[in-house]
Amino acid sequence: MIVQAARRSPSRALNALWYGNHPLRWVLWPVSLVYRLVAGVRRVAYQRRFLPVVELAVPVVVIGNISVGGTGKTPFIIWLAERLKQRGVRVGIVARGYRGGAESWPQWVSADSDPKVVGDEPVLLARRTGCPVVAGPDRVAAAELLLERSPVDVLLSDDGLQHYRLARRLEIAVVDGARGMGNGLCLPAGPLREPTDRLRDVDAIVVNGGVWGHAGVFRAEAVVTRVQQIKGNAQRTLAAFRGRPVHAVAGIGNPERFFDLLDAAGLDVIPHPLDDHADLTAEHLRFAQAGSVLVTEKDAVKCETLAHDDVWCVSVDLQFQPNAAARLIQIVVRGLEEHRE
C-alpha cells in the first residue's frame, strides 16, 4: 500500500497536464501545432536528404519513443543487448548522456565512469550489458568514436528516434502501456515529441505493462530480478521488506511505475518522487520516519558514495512471453542480415 505522498516533484505538474484533462492543454494547443509542424518538416527534410544523413559501416537499431518521460527504454536495451550477445553478435551502444557534465563530448563510458560526467543511463547500460558504450548529444560523433575503438556488429542507439542525422536499419518504439499517448497532443500541450502516426513507420512497438496498444505490438512486463544493498553485498527479496514502511526514491521519467511495482509486491510504500535524472544528495536518502530506502537502478549508480547501510537497489528486467520474444528477435536479426546483403 502506498501510504502517503512525499515531496512533490515539479515534473508531476506536467504529468497532470499531459495525462489528465487539465484545461491548460487547450491554451497551449496552438503552440503544440507549431511544434508538430516543425517536427514534421524536420523529419521530411532528413527523409528527402535535404539535410545530411550519415550512414555507418554497421547497422544501427534505434530504440526510442515518441513521448517524453520514462517508457522502459533502458531495460529494453539491456534485454535486447543480452539476447543479441547470446547469438554471438557484438553489440555497441550509443546514448545521449543527458545531465552529464562533461566538458567535451562524446565520452567513452565504462562501468566505473562518473554519472555526473557522462550521465546515469550510460553508466547503467555499461554495467548491465558489458558492451562498449559511448555517450554524447551528437549520436553520429558518439557512434564514430565507438567504431574507432571497438569492433562491433551492430549499434543500439538509446533514445535516438528523433536523431535523424544517424541513419538506422531498424526502429523500435517503446511505449508505457499504462500511460499510452496521454492526451494525444504534442509538446508543450501534451507529452508527444511526434504525432502518434509516427508509430506506423517503426519496425516494432514494445509496450511496457498496461493495456495500451493493438494487435501486433510486443508486450512486456517489468519484473524485479534482484534487491541489492548498495553499501555492501547483501541481497534480499522484496518480500523481506513487508510488514513495515519503506521509503521509495525514484528520479526517473515515471516514478509512479516504480512505486506501483513495490506496492504490487505487498510493501507499505512511502513515495519520494524526484525529477528524471535528478542529482541525488545524502538528504534524499535520509528520512525522519524509520524504514528501509529502496531506489531504482538508475538512481543507484548516483548514490553509491551517499548511501547508508539500509539503502537498497531494486533491479528490474523486462519479461516477454516466449513467442513474443522470439518474434521480436527474429525481426532484429533479419534486419541485420539484410543490411549485410
C-alpha positions as CSV (number, residue, x, y, z in Angstrom):
1,M,0.0,0.0,0.0
2,I,1.2,3.5,-0.9
3,V,0.7,5.1,2.5
4,Q,1.5,8.8,1.7
5,A,2.8,11.1,-0.9
6,A,6.0,12.8,0.0
7,R,7.8,15.8,-1.6
8,R,6.0,16.8,-4.9
9,S,8.2,16.7,-8.0
10,P,7.9,19.6,-10.4
11,S,7.5,17.2,-13.3
12,R,4.3,15.8,-11.7
13,A,2.5,19.1,-12.6
14,L,3.4,18.4,-16.3
15,N,2.2,14.8,-15.9
16,A,-1.2,16.1,-14.6
17,L,-1.4,18.3,-17.7
18,W,-0.3,15.7,-20.2
19,Y,-2.1,12.7,-18.8
20,G,-5.2,14.3,-17.4
21,N,-8.0,16.6,-18.6
22,H,-6.3,19.8,-17.5
23,P,-7.9,22.8,-19.3
24,L,-4.5,24.4,-19.8
25,R,-3.8,22.0,-22.6
26,W,-6.1,23.9,-24.9
27,V,-4.3,27.2,-24.1
28,L,-1.1,25.5,-25.2
29,W,-2.7,23.7,-28.1
30,P,-1.8,26.4,-30.8
31,V,1.9,26.1,-29.7
32,S,1.7,22.4,-30.0
33,L,0.5,22.7,-33.6
34,V,3.6,24.8,-34.4
35,Y,5.8,22.2,-32.7
36,R,4.2,19.4,-34.6
37,L,4.6,21.2,-37.9
38,V,8.3,21.9,-37.2
39,A,8.9,18.3,-36.2
40,G,7.2,17.0,-39.4
41,V,9.2,19.4,-41.7
42,R,12.4,18.4,-40.0
43,R,11.7,14.7,-40.5
44,V,10.8,15.1,-44.2
45,A,14.0,17.2,-44.7
46,Y,16.1,14.2,-43.5
47,Q,14.0,11.7,-45.4
48,R,14.5,13.5,-48.7
49,R,18.1,14.2,-47.9
50,F,17.7,18.0,-47.8
51,L,19.6,17.6,-44.5
52,P,22.6,15.2,-44.5
53,V,22.2,11.7,-43.1
54,V,25.3,9.7,-42.0
55,E,25.5,6.0,-43.0
56,L,27.8,3.9,-40.8
57,A,29.6,0.7,-41.7
58,V,27.4,-1.3,-39.2
59,P,23.6,-1.4,-38.9
60,V,22.0,0.8,-36.4
61,V,19.0,-0.2,-34.3
62,V,17.3,2.9,-32.8
63,I,15.3,2.3,-29.6
64,G,13.2,5.3,-28.6
65,N,9.8,6.7,-28.1
66,I,7.6,9.5,-29.3
67,S,6.7,10.7,-25.8
68,V,8.6,12.5,-23.1
69,G,9.4,10.6,-19.9
70,G,10.2,7.1,-18.9
71,T,8.7,4.2,-21.0
72,G,11.2,1.5,-20.3
73,K,13.8,2.1,-23.0
74,T,16.8,1.3,-20.8
75,P,15.5,-2.1,-19.6
76,F,14.6,-3.0,-23.1
77,I,18.1,-2.1,-24.4
78,I,19.6,-4.3,-21.7
79,W,17.2,-7.1,-22.8
80,L,18.0,-6.7,-26.5
81,A,21.7,-6.4,-26.0
82,E,21.8,-9.6,-23.9
83,R,19.8,-11.6,-26.5
84,L,22.0,-10.5,-29.3
85,K,25.1,-11.3,-27.4
86,Q,23.8,-14.8,-26.8
87,R,23.7,-15.2,-30.6
88,G,27.3,-14.1,-30.9
89,V,26.5,-10.6,-32.1
90,R,29.0,-7.9,-30.9
91,V,26.9,-5.0,-29.6
92,G,27.8,-1.4,-29.1
93,I,25.6,1.2,-27.5
94,V,25.4,5.0,-28.0
95,A,23.4,7.2,-25.6
96,R,22.8,10.9,-25.2
97,G,24.4,11.3,-21.8
98,Y,21.6,13.5,-20.5
99,R,22.5,15.7,-17.5
100,G,26.2,14.6,-17.8
101,G,28.6,17.5,-17.1
102,A,31.5,16.5,-19.4
103,E,33.4,19.5,-20.8
104,S,33.7,17.7,-24.1
105,W,31.7,15.1,-26.0
106,P,31.5,12.3,-26.9
107,Q,32.6,10.3,-23.8
108,W,33.7,6.7,-23.6
109,V,31.7,5.1,-20.8
110,S,32.8,2.2,-18.5
111,A,31.1,0.5,-15.6
112,D,33.0,2.8,-13.1
113,S,32.5,6.1,-15.0
114,D,31.2,9.1,-13.0
115,P,27.5,9.5,-13.8
116,K,27.9,13.2,-13.0
117,V,30.2,13.4,-16.0
118,V,28.6,11.0,-18.6
119,G,25.1,10.7,-17.3
120,D,23.4,8.0,-15.3
121,E,21.8,5.9,-18.0
122,P,25.1,5.3,-20.0
123,V,26.8,4.1,-16.8
124,L,23.9,1.7,-16.1
125,L,24.0,0.4,-19.6
126,A,27.7,-0.2,-19.4
127,R,27.3,-2.1,-16.1
128,R,24.4,-4.2,-17.1
129,T,25.4,-5.2,-20.6
130,G,29.2,-5.2,-20.6
131,C,29.0,-3.7,-24.0
132,P,31.1,-0.8,-25.2
133,V,29.1,2.4,-24.6
134,V,29.8,5.9,-25.8
135,A,27.7,8.9,-24.7
136,G,27.2,12.3,-26.4
137,P,24.4,14.6,-27.6
138,D,25.7,14.1,-31.2
139,R,24.8,10.4,-31.9
140,V,26.9,10.4,-35.0
141,A,30.0,11.5,-33.3
142,A,29.4,9.0,-30.4
143,A,28.9,6.2,-32.9
144,E,32.1,7.1,-34.9
145,L,34.1,7.1,-31.7
146,L,32.8,3.7,-30.7
147,L,33.5,2.2,-34.0
148,E,37.1,3.6,-34.0
149,R,37.8,1.9,-30.7
150,S,35.8,-1.2,-30.7
151,P,34.8,-3.6,-33.5
152,V,31.0,-4.3,-33.2
153,D,28.4,-5.9,-35.5
154,V,25.5,-3.6,-34.5
155,L,24.9,-0.3,-32.8
156,L,22.0,0.2,-30.5
157,S,21.0,3.9,-30.2
158,D,19.4,4.8,-26.9
159,D,16.5,7.3,-27.3
160,G,17.6,8.2,-30.8
161,L,14.2,8.0,-32.6
162,Q,14.3,11.8,-33.4
163,H,18.0,11.9,-34.1
164,Y,17.5,11.6,-37.9
165,R,21.1,12.5,-38.9
166,L,22.1,9.0,-37.9
167,A,20.9,6.5,-40.5
168,R,19.2,3.5,-39.0
169,R,18.4,0.0,-40.2
170,L,15.6,-0.6,-37.7
171,E,13.4,1.5,-35.4
172,I,11.9,0.1,-32.2
173,A,9.5,2.3,-30.2
174,V,8.9,1.6,-26.5
175,V,5.6,2.7,-25.1
176,D,4.4,3.0,-21.5
177,G,1.3,0.8,-21.7
178,A,-0.2,2.4,-18.6
179,R,0.0,6.0,-19.8
180,G,-0.1,5.4,-23.5
181,M,-0.1,8.6,-25.6
182,G,-1.5,10.8,-22.8
183,N,-3.8,13.4,-24.1
184,G,-2.5,12.8,-27.7
185,L,-1.1,16.3,-28.1
186,C,2.4,17.3,-29.0
187,L,4.6,19.4,-26.7
188,P,4.1,21.6,-24.8
189,A,0.3,20.8,-24.5
190,G,0.9,17.1,-24.4
191,P,3.8,14.6,-23.9
192,L,4.4,13.8,-27.6
193,R,7.6,14.6,-29.4
194,E,6.0,13.5,-32.7
195,P,2.3,12.7,-33.6
196,T,1.0,9.2,-33.0
197,D,1.0,8.3,-36.7
198,R,4.8,8.2,-36.4
199,L,4.4,4.8,-34.9
200,R,3.1,3.4,-38.2
201,D,6.7,3.7,-39.6
202,V,8.6,1.9,-36.9
203,D,9.6,-1.8,-37.3
204,A,8.3,-2.9,-33.9
205,I,6.4,-1.4,-30.9
206,V,7.2,-2.7,-27.4
207,V,4.5,-2.0,-24.9
208,N,5.8,-1.9,-21.3
209,G,2.9,-3.0,-19.0
210,G,-0.6,-1.7,-19.0
211,V,-3.2,-2.3,-21.7
212,W,-2.5,0.4,-24.4
213,G,-1.8,-0.9,-27.8
214,H,-3.2,-3.0,-30.6
215,A,-2.6,-6.3,-32.4
216,G,1.0,-6.7,-33.4
217,V,2.6,-4.9,-30.5
218,F,5.1,-6.8,-28.3
219,R,4.0,-6.8,-24.7
220,A,6.4,-6.9,-21.8
221,E,6.2,-6.7,-18.0
222,A,8.7,-5.3,-15.6
223,V,9.8,-7.9,-13.1
224,V,12.2,-7.5,-10.1
225,T,15.2,-9.7,-10.5
226,R,17.4,-8.6,-7.6
227,V,17.4,-6.3,-4.5
228,Q,21.0,-5.5,-3.7
229,Q,22.3,-3.5,-0.7
230,I,24.2,-0.5,-2.2
231,K,26.7,-0.2,0.7
232,G,27.6,-3.8,1.0
233,N,26.9,-7.2,-0.7
234,A,23.7,-8.3,1.0
235,Q,20.8,-9.3,-1.2
236,R,17.1,-9.7,-0.3
237,T,13.8,-10.4,-1.8
238,L,11.0,-7.7,-1.9
239,A,9.0,-9.9,0.4
240,A,11.6,-9.4,3.1
241,F,10.5,-5.7,3.3
242,R,6.9,-6.5,4.0
243,G,5.3,-5.5,7.3
244,R,7.0,-2.2,7.8
245,P,7.1,1.1,5.8
246,V,9.7,1.5,3.1
247,H,10.9,4.8,1.5
248,A,10.8,4.5,-2.3
249,V,13.1,7.1,-4.0
250,A,12.8,7.4,-7.8
251,G,14.3,10.0,-10.1
252,I,13.0,8.5,-13.3
253,G,10.6,9.6,-16.0
254,N,7.6,7.9,-14.4
255,P,8.3,7.4,-10.7
256,E,4.8,6.0,-10.2
257,R,5.7,3.0,-12.1
258,F,8.4,2.1,-9.5
259,F,6.0,2.8,-6.6
260,D,3.3,0.7,-8.1
261,L,5.8,-2.1,-8.7
262,L,6.6,-2.1,-4.9
263,D,3.0,-1.7,-4.0
264,A,2.1,-4.8,-6.1
265,A,4.7,-6.8,-4.1
266,G,2.8,-6.0,-0.9
267,L,5.0,-3.3,0.5
268,D,3.9,-0.3,2.5
269,V,5.4,2.4,0.3
270,I,6.2,5.9,1.2
271,P,6.9,7.5,-2.2
272,H,9.5,10.1,-2.8
273,P,9.3,11.1,-6.5
274,L,12.1,13.2,-8.0
275,D,12.6,14.7,-11.4
276,D,14.1,12.5,-14.1
277,H,17.9,12.2,-13.8
278,A,17.8,14.2,-10.5
279,D,21.1,14.9,-8.8
280,L,20.9,12.9,-5.6
281,T,22.3,14.0,-2.2
282,A,22.6,12.2,1.1
283,E,19.5,14.1,2.2
284,H,17.4,12.3,-0.4
285,L,18.2,9.1,1.3
286,R,17.5,10.0,5.0
287,F,14.1,10.5,6.5
288,A,12.6,11.2,9.9
289,Q,10.3,8.2,9.7
290,A,12.1,4.9,10.1
291,G,12.2,2.5,7.2
292,S,14.5,1.0,4.5
293,V,15.2,3.0,1.4
294,L,14.6,1.4,-2.0
295,V,15.9,3.1,-5.1
296,T,15.8,2.4,-8.8
297,E,18.8,1.0,-10.6
298,K,19.3,4.3,-12.5
299,D,19.4,6.2,-9.2
300,A,21.6,3.6,-7.6
301,V,24.6,4.4,-9.8
302,K,24.5,8.0,-8.5
303,C,24.3,7.3,-4.8
304,E,27.0,4.7,-4.1
305,T,29.0,7.2,-2.0
306,L,25.9,8.7,-0.4
307,A,24.1,5.6,0.7
308,H,23.8,4.4,4.3
309,D,23.5,0.7,5.2
310,D,19.8,0.5,4.7
311,V,19.6,1.7,1.1
312,W,18.8,-1.0,-1.5
313,C,18.8,-1.0,-5.3
314,V,15.9,-2.7,-7.0
315,S,16.9,-4.2,-10.3
316,V,14.2,-4.6,-12.9
317,D,14.2,-6.6,-16.2
318,L,11.6,-6.8,-18.9
319,Q,9.9,-10.2,-19.4
320,F,8.2,-11.1,-22.7
321,Q,6.1,-14.1,-23.4
322,P,8.4,-16.7,-25.1
323,N,6.8,-16.5,-28.5
324,A,6.7,-12.7,-28.5
325,A,10.4,-12.6,-27.6
326,A,11.3,-15.0,-30.3
327,R,9.4,-13.0,-32.9
328,L,10.9,-9.7,-31.9
329,I,14.5,-11.1,-32.0
330,Q,13.7,-12.5,-35.4
331,I,12.7,-9.1,-36.7
332,V,16.0,-7.6,-35.4
333,V,18.2,-10.5,-36.7
334,R,16.5,-10.4,-40.1
335,G,17.2,-6.6,-40.3
336,L,20.9,-7.2,-39.5
337,E,21.1,-9.9,-42.2
338,E,19.5,-7.7,-44.8
339,H,22.0,-5.0,-44.0
340,R,24.9,-7.3,-44.7
341,E,23.3,-8.3,-48.1
